[in-house]
């Protein structure tokens, strides 16, 4: 069963509600929230997610089409209880208006933070779950994670019949208590951490092969920058306690080459440059480098080089040494560039250094003075 009408309802609701949410200017300032996070829901502020920066949708497609799912705010838990257990056919959950979500660029990395406890979960299909977290990036690659009581797993992408089937998963007790999850997406992979400990990782998926049940319905899996947390199936049900939802964009470190410019004597032997990450990454980061001729020519004024630097987790600094060639020619100062290219799991910051080779060969004016005496011939 590939139909996910709740996701359609949520897209419609968010589209209609966008103007209202923007005009009311709902803001949340949260103590101890992730650095630079855009906060969509914080239970400590009171109220359900739809009273802050999220929208609520619920639907029942079975006669008599009565929705029995509920959302209830608990001041004691500082969380909202989303309960779809009264009727398995009910689907309910939350979405964020796309206009309120920062651009989720995979190349720059981003993290979804959510604090959740599954109080209970039941399903009638191994490919469905009573609670799901769906994130679609700006270019429509993303991941949908399913939460069972004892496992968190990924929904498969691609084409039917593989689409929305049980893919990689990790055994995990989602009912033990509130867990602070961090879903990090960068380039073509995702990684889910629970209370700071990675528990599940895998490739991003393409869900665009899914088609709405009616052609006039919007397709949420072709909605850029989509964030949804929901029971989006009639084959499962659950009770989820939701305390916090936020997203941090641009989480990949910057990689810089320093300094921006360097002047060095042609007799120095080498020009040494530092390549640094702006902060320690938990991913292995790579960046390629190469020299580019200017007025200085590789093989004449310096030795052209290229290669790749690898920063394993915890490493933030490396160096590149460019051999400088000495000669005895009297010539003006020459320059070339060392450029960083093709960074992986990092963003390019200051990506080039201009290296000037200062000539130190004597000019004609610097030659020692010579005294010529007349030649005297004696017979």
PyMOL commands that set and color helices and strands:
alter all, ss='L'
color gray80, all
select helices_A, chain A and resi 5-24+43-45+49-51+98-100+220-222+364-366
alter helices_A, ss='H'
color red, helices_A
select strands_A, chain A and resi 38-42+55-60+70-74+79-83+90-95+110-123+132-136+141-147+151-155+166-171+179-186+189-194+197-203+205-206+226-231+236-249+254-258+261-265+270-277+285-293+306-311+317-323+334-344+347-348+352-358
alter strands_A, ss='S'
color yellow, strands_A
deselect
rebuild
show_as cartoon
